[in-house]
Amino acid sequence: MKLTFVKQFTGKPMWAILGGLVVLDLLSFLTLHTELESALFAVAVILLVMVANKHPEWLLPIAIAEIIATSNGHSLNTEMFGASIGLRIAIFGILMLATIFSILKKRKNPIPEHFRMLSLLIATVILYAVLLGVLNGNGLRNIYLDSNGYLAIGYVLAAWVWVRDANSRRLLLQAVGAGMLWIASKTLLFLFMFGHLHPKTLDYVYTWIRDTRLGEITLQGGNIYRVFLQSQWFLVPAMLGSAAYIWIGEKSRDSGARIIFLITFAAILASLSRSFWVALVATVPILFIAVLKWTGWKKTLSKVPDFAAIKIGALALLWVIIAIPIYQSVDFAFFGNLFSGRATGVSDVAIDSRTQLLTPMLDAVMDAPAAGYGLGKTLAYETSDPRWIDSHDTNIVETYAFEWGWLDLWLKFGILGVFVMLWLSWLLFKDLWHLFEIDKPRRWLYATMFLSIVGIYVVHFFSPYLNHPIGWGTIAIIVALIPYEDKRLQKMRKKKLVVMKQKAASATANRSK
């Protein structure tokens, strides 16, 4: 029996993980900056060690759900050696210890053969950037903090170790479903709360969102707020996945897929994130062309009215959330101009700061395009952000953390860093392309994964995601969902390799003539 779209992401594990995420946020809110927070952190670590001992295959799904639901991993924190340690670091550490123990126990390399050379090169490039940073005097603290995001590559290794069959993939999909449902729900909940609750109540909520680094809440006008949570990125693949399923996966009308599309589209609009919108602009035409190729004009165009109606429904949902007459009233005209102004506006603090940073980054990259400067490299630029100016008494920002993700990669790792990331995408694209051919019933899922790679690479142009657990968590999910043990995929890959060798031999023979 074919599962509906929603049922592929739901089940007892999904509800258990979702309940855990809700409880985690409630406890995080209630214990923020109290002694009880450290005690809960310790309890969470003990529970994770118990899971690692009894059911280590649950660790990766738990880690992925936490990434999706909490953005930066600071729901619970504790002080250690004078530094604040977030729950994500504990989860990641336990996951990696369990992963390494499993590899040593089985004495078998879990990395697919065609990824091994790339994996070695990635490890070498990261080590090179660390050493280069030290030699260039970039500062050990900056090097440590800058390298943290790249350690998240460990999630990909864990995916190869723990997700090896249909059951483990089903568990991972349910964890993804739980995380996405909760981050979408929080987005719409915050939109309602900040639009209607009393400011004194909101002080506590805002402090919690800020200090756990969950996201940013910014007043746009009237009682309309921008609710930006960094891990809302995962709503982009969720929306693309529901669209792909509606277009090419469903055998009969699937209301669940349409509801997911509506909720995720509404939450992406509420984020007012231009980066996410650009990712959709880049990926939706690719999906449209693929659907057109696979199904033809008639079926492709038959779904367009559905998508139009769902998008209108999403706007209506946002309108209802904002316009409910509780405490504050909505500025009707402002709501109408909000999205068009955000999409076409070219003058705000975020854009100004990115523009001011661009020239120093380009100049630095061009000074050392091949070698780079190593991790921890800092640059200075001017900002017009009033919050920075007020808190630092200067408009000069000097930092190692940059918005332009691909330039950041090039600056610190040299051109080889850019090359290895492009090589990674190429290998994933090839595997997904083979799966398009051999597993047509699940084309919608593989199309979603293909577009997720395109989307995260596009977003990384403007916002740094591929040096963060969110970006590497995305790659880990994709790697985990590719059935490398599938004999058909292995046969297809070998067949393509033989063809390539034959062409190379033929070309060599022709040149020798």
NORGIGI-V243414 format. One record per residue. PHI is phi in whole degrees, -180 to 180 (NA if undefined). OMEGA is omega in whole degrees, 0 to 359 (NA if undefined). Layout:
PHI,OMEGA
PHI,OMEGA
//
This chain:
NA,182
-76,179
-77,173
-70,181
-58,184
-66,183
-67,177
-72,181
-116,184
-124,182
157,181
-58,178
-61,180
-62,182
-68,177
-66,180
-67,178
-61,177
-60,178
-63,179
-67,179
-65,179
-62,179
-59,180
-67,179
-64,179
-65,177
-60,181
-65,185
-75,186
-112,183
-55,177
61,175
-121,178
-65,181
-64,180
-61,179
-65,178
-65,178
-66,176
-58,180
-63,178
-61,179
-60,180
-64,179
-62,179
-63,180
-66,177
-65,178
-65,177
-63,180
-61,181
-78,186
-93,185
-138,184
-61,179
-67,177
-83,187
-63,180
-64,175
-56,178
-63,181
-63,181
-66,179
-61,179
-66,178
-61,183
-65,189
-87,190
-122,177
66,188
-115,169
76,182
-118,177
-61,174
-125,183
-137,173
-143,178
-91,179
-147,181
56,177
79,181
-123,178
-85,180
-108,180
-88,182
-61,181
-60,180
-62,179
-66,179
-61,182
-64,180
-61,180
-66,178
-59,183
-69,177
-63,178
-65,180
-66,180
-64,178
-61,180
-64,179
-64,180
-66,181
-68,183
-83,180
53,181
-140,179
-72,183
-80,184
-76,177
-53,189
-55,184
-77,175
-103,189
-70,178
-63,178
-63,180
-61,177
-64,180
-66,178
-61,178
-61,180
-65,181
-65,179
-65,178
-61,177
-59,182
-66,177
-66,181
-63,179
-64,177
-62,178
-64,181
-63,180
-85,178
67,183
-75,178
96,185
-62,180
-65,179
-64,179
-63,180
-62,182
-65,181
-70,183
-80,183
-53,183
-62,182
-81,174
-65,179
-64,172
-57,177
-58,177
-61,180
-68,176
-60,179
-62,179
-62,179
-69,182
-80,192
-99,182
-114,188
-127,182
-153,185
-64,182
-65,180
-69,176
-70,177
-62,178
-63,179
-64,179
-61,179
-70,175
-65,177
-61,179
-60,179
-63,181
-63,182
-69,178
-62,183
-74,180
-70,176
-67,180
-64,179
-64,179
-59,182
-71,177
-64,179
-65,178
-59,178
-70,185
-60,184
-74,178
-83,190
-136,184
-81,182
-67,182
-53,180
-63,177
-67,184
-70,179
-56,181
-67,181
-65,181
-63,179
-61,179
-63,180
-61,182
-69,188
-78,173
-90,178
57,178
-70,181
175,181
-131,175
-117,186
-130,178
-69,179
-100,181
152,182
60,174
-116,180
-103,182
-118,169
-86,178
-109,181
-110,175
-118,189
-56,182
-81,169
-61,175
-50,184
-65,176
-72,177
-65,174
-60,179
-63,178
-66,179
-63,180
-65,178
-66,178
-65,180
-62,179
-66,179
-59,183
-75,190
-128,185
-103,187
-78,175
-94,173
-140,186
-56,183
-111,183
-68,181
-61,179
-63,180
-70,178
-67,178
-62,178
-60,181
-63,183
-65,182
-68,178
-65,178
-63,181
-68,177
-65,176
-63,181
-64,179
-69,184
50,181
-93,178
-65,181
-61,179
-66,180
-64,178
-64,177
-59,178
-68,178
-61,181
-78,189
-97,183
-60,177
-60,178
-63,178
-62,181
-60,181
-65,179
-64,179
-63,179
-61,180
-67,185
-82,188
-119,181
91,185
-63,188
-60,182
-70,180
-61,183
-74,181
-66,181
-91,184
-60,177
-59,177
-59,182
-64,178
-63,180
-66,180
-65,179
-65,175
-63,177
-63,178
-64,177
-62,178
-65,178
-62,177
-61,180
-61,180
-63,181
-60,183
-79,191
-88,178
-54,186
-78,177
-119,175
66,183
-115,180
-110,184
-92,173
-88,187
-58,183
-65,183
-65,179
-60,182
-64,183
-96,190
-62,187
-72,179
-66,179
-67,179
-68,183
-73,185
-104,182
-65,181
-123,182
-137,168
-146,188
-60,183
-62,180
-67,179
-60,180
-65,178
-62,181
-65,179
-66,181
-78,189
-60,183
-62,177
-59,180
-69,179
-63,179
-62,181
-67,179
-62,182
-69,177
-74,179
-146,186
-68,183
-87,188
-90,186
74,184
-118,182
90,178
-67,179
87,179
-63,180
-111,173
-135,178
-115,177
-152,179
-88,177
-130,175
-107,181
-69,183
-64,180
-67,178
-66,182
-63,181
-67,185
-86,184
-119,180
58,177
-159,176
-102,179
-100,177
-109,173
-121,187
-151,173
-102,183
-102,188
-120,180
-76,184
-79,191
-62,182
-71,175
-68,176
-60,179
-62,181
-66,182
-61,188
-95,184
-108,186
78,184
-64,179
-65,178
-64,177
-65,182
-61,184
-67,178
-70,177
-69,178
-64,178
-58,181
-63,181
-63,179
-64,178
-66,179
-59,181
-63,179
-63,180
-66,178
-63,176
-62,181
-68,174
-55,186
-81,189
-101,183
-135,186
-63,179
-60,182
-110,178
-57,181
-60,181
-71,181
-69,175
-65,177
-61,180
-66,177
-58,181
-70,177
-65,177
-65,178
-57,184
-63,182
-69,177
-70,177
-69,179
-58,183
-64,174
-60,189
-105,181
-134,185
-75,178
-117,182
-86,168
-121,187
-149,177
-55,178
-64,179
-67,181
-74,172
-65,176
-61,179
-62,180
-63,178
-61,181
-63,179
-59,183
-65,185
-87,174
-84,184
-79,184
-64,179
-81,181
-65,182
-61,180
-66,179
-67,178
-63,179
-65,180
-63,181
-65,179
-66,179
-62,179
-64,180
-66,178
-62,179
-60,179
-62,179
-65,179
-65,179
-65,179
-65,179
-64,179
-64,180
-65,179
-64,180
-64,180
-65,180
-69,181
-68,176
-71,NA
//
